[in-house]
Amino acid sequence: MINGPTMIIIAILASAVGFGVGFLLRRYVVQVDIKKQQQQAEQQLQQAEKEASETVLAARDEALKVRNAAEQELERRRASLRREEERLQQRREKLDHGQEKLEQRRQSLNKRQSTLDRQRNEIERAQKEQMAALERIAELSREEAKQELLEVVAGDCRQDMARVIRQVETEAEEEADARARKIVTYAIQRIASEQVAELTVSTVPLPSDDMKGRIIGRGGRNIRAFEMAVGADVVVDDTPEAITISCFDPVRREIARRAMERLVVDGRIHPARIEKIVKNSRKEVERIIREEGERAVYEAGVSGLHPEIVKLLGRLKFRTSYGQNQHSHSIETAKLAAIIAAELGADVSIARAGGLLHDIGKAIDFETEGTHAAIGAEICQRRGVPERVVRCVAAHHHEVEQTSIEEIIVEAADAISGARPGARRESLEFYLKRIHALEDIANSFDGVAESYAIQAGREIRIIVKPNEIDDLATIQLSKGIAKKLEESMEYPGQIKVTVIREIRAEEYAK
């Protein structure tokens, strides 16, 4: 058996051996790690050297590319400079050549100027010799001959001037009245009034399409009752939320429109209700007719008319012709006729009454056969209108011969009221035909380059060829076109003919 001290010694020896072995192992591990790190460092160094060499090579390549591009750009600029120098040299040679030509022309002009001066001197010397010879032959000096010639010319000019003055005075006296009338007429023609549209139908808006079924009624009884009560046609088509009322009698159409609007607002639509509403609407329209007739008489300043005449004037409130309201047209014609009659010294009261009543036949022309002028004259004659006024009504469209100045005035006032801009609405087809007719007439003359009808055919502008027509021919052309328009066309008012002659000269500075 091993005793205690021996065990301790053995333990100490074992510890020393273990410590030595551990130290050697640790030293070995450290050396191995050092070798690994040295190997990694060598690898990294080799990698860095490799990347550095590649970067140097790339930089060299890039530098070569930049250098080549710079050399190419330099060569291109040198070539451009050489071309520019060649162009400048060519221009310098051209300028030198041009200066030589200018110098030659200057010398030639100097020679020609010398020749002209010599010829001018010779001509002046010859004129002096001829003048001296004439003075010897006529036994008069130059001043004496000039004075005698001036006296003869002055005498002839005085005679011509006197004849022209007498002619101008005569023409002025003859045309003074006509020009004054034209001025008055043109001024009156510029009056402004509102424009309305000519319609034989009226449209009534509906709150919804369901209302159409209620208006038609079961089996169509409501719409039949309405049409029988008002004497108009009710058209229910595909127009959304609207119906159309058609009738050639403007008064019945207005009654139907008002009645339908009330029925739509009321909502209770049945035959009994329809009859009551139509009756009330008829009373309302009759009241409006009476009030409008009285207003027309008051505004026109005509008194003493029969109540039936006043009523017919009120019916014109719902009558249109070519888009012009006949009630307003009658009042306007009466005022125009009164102004013209006052300017011309005619009977103002006859002209005023004739202008107010000239279209009264249109209030019932759809109920009676005949023209509205003949119908109106017959109505006025039956209602005790003075005969001179009846003649104005009958003759305003030349259906009977005009025998007084008042009849002519009423016709003129009617034409002025209907011819002013915006008074009446023409159809597009008629308007285009009139425009083309104006331009065709202008283009039919020689020397016309272009023509344009403007202001709804109330003016035509013609551009002529300046090389073919001079200023005097321009004036003659305007008169010729105006005369041909008067002979070949029918138009209200007047047409202004403007002829334009323009000369343009163009040159370029080089």
Secondary structure, 3 states (H helix, E strand, C coil): CCCHHHHHHHHHHHHHHHHHHHHHHHHHHHHHHHHHHHHHHHHHHHHHHHHHHHHHHHHHHHHHHHHHHHHHHHHHHHHHHHHHHHHHHHHHHHHHHHHHHHHHHHHHHHHHHHHHHHHHHHHHHHHHHHHHHHHHHHCCCHHHHHHHHHHHHHHHHHHHHHHHHHHHHHHHHHHHHHHHHHHHHHHHHCCCCCCCCCCCEEEEECCCCHHHHHHHCHHHHHHHHHHHHHCCEEECCCCCCEEEEECCCHHHHHHHHHHHHHHHHHCCCCHHHHHHHHHHHHHHHHHHHHHHHHHHHHHHCCCCCCHHHHHHHHHHHHCEECCEEHHHHHHHHHHHHHHHHHHHCCCHHHHHHHHHHCCHHHHCCCCCCCCHHHHHHHHHHHCCCCHHHHHHHHHCCCCCCCCCHHHHHHHHHHHHHHHCCCCCCCCHHHHHHHHHHHHHHHHCCCCEEEEEEECCCCEEEEEECCCCCCHHHHHHHHHHHHHHHHHHCCCCCCCEEEEECCCCCCCCCC
